[in-house]
Amino acid sequence: MSETPTPKQALVLWCLLGRCGTALQSALTPKIAKLDREALLKAGYVEARRQGRSQRLTVTDKGWAWAGAHLRDPLPPSFRVLQDWLERLHGHLEATGGTLADLVGPPPPEPEPEPALKRPAPKRAASKRPTAKALRARIESAYLALTGGERAKAVRLSALREKLADLDRETLDAGLAAILRGDATARLSQFSDPKSLDAAERAAAYAPAGEPFHILWIQS
């Protein structure tokens, strides 16, 4: 595909952004054509991973950046009402200086899958995701281990993820999301020079609504 998505491909991006940037393909309406999905994947506007019988599509940083700069790009003619609303949104963001990511916000946590009927869970699967309090304590413990017990020091999320390798990415991201929502003693920040980021740092970033964070600070 060209650098600019077609109107149908742009509609796919807006369907995903309407769900905070991520959704199962099977849950989206209108139905996504395979050619449009593959074109967006190839161009780097979305990424996909298998989830159950469907695929979860997630807008990438590149996709968020495109959307924020192309609110007035054409959509299929039958979606004129959405086109008009995006025009209004463009004017509002220009007038207020806001960003699309600020408006959309982070995606809600995914619901826990329902247990299968008549099939007892194996013993090794009996452990549950840690509570928010326990997860926060794990993060702080790993942070202090990485800083040698010191606070108010920058710890890269790549190092934190390695230290907490027993937690899956979604679980650790839930803890980082809680910090971002408002934690009196912890905060996330970004590298001042994006050019200093290597592939490992980019992969470890926590990027709600397309805005990547790479560093954790915990104060005394």
Secondary structure as GFF3:
##gff-version 3
##sequence-region A 1 220
A	DSSP	alpha_helix	7	17	.	.	.	ID=ss1
A	DSSP	beta_strand	22	24	.	.	.	ID=ss2
A	DSSP	three_ten_helix	25	27	.	.	.	ID=ss3
A	DSSP	alpha_helix	34	43	.	.	.	ID=ss4
A	DSSP	beta_strand	46	51	.	.	.	ID=ss5
A	DSSP	beta_strand	54	59	.	.	.	ID=ss6
A	DSSP	alpha_helix	61	69	.	.	.	ID=ss7
A	DSSP	three_ten_helix	77	79	.	.	.	ID=ss8
A	DSSP	alpha_helix	80	96	.	.	.	ID=ss9
A	DSSP	alpha_helix	100	104	.	.	.	ID=ss10
A	DSSP	three_ten_helix	123	125	.	.	.	ID=ss11
A	DSSP	alpha_helix	132	147	.	.	.	ID=ss12
A	DSSP	beta_strand	155	156	.	.	.	ID=ss13
A	DSSP	alpha_helix	157	163	.	.	.	ID=ss14
A	DSSP	alpha_helix	169	182	.	.	.	ID=ss15
A	DSSP	beta_strand	186	189	.	.	.	ID=ss16
A	DSSP	three_ten_helix	194	196	.	.	.	ID=ss17
A	DSSP	alpha_helix	199	204	.	.	.	ID=ss18
A	DSSP	three_ten_helix	208	210	.	.	.	ID=ss19
A	DSSP	beta_strand	215	218	.	.	.	ID=ss20
###
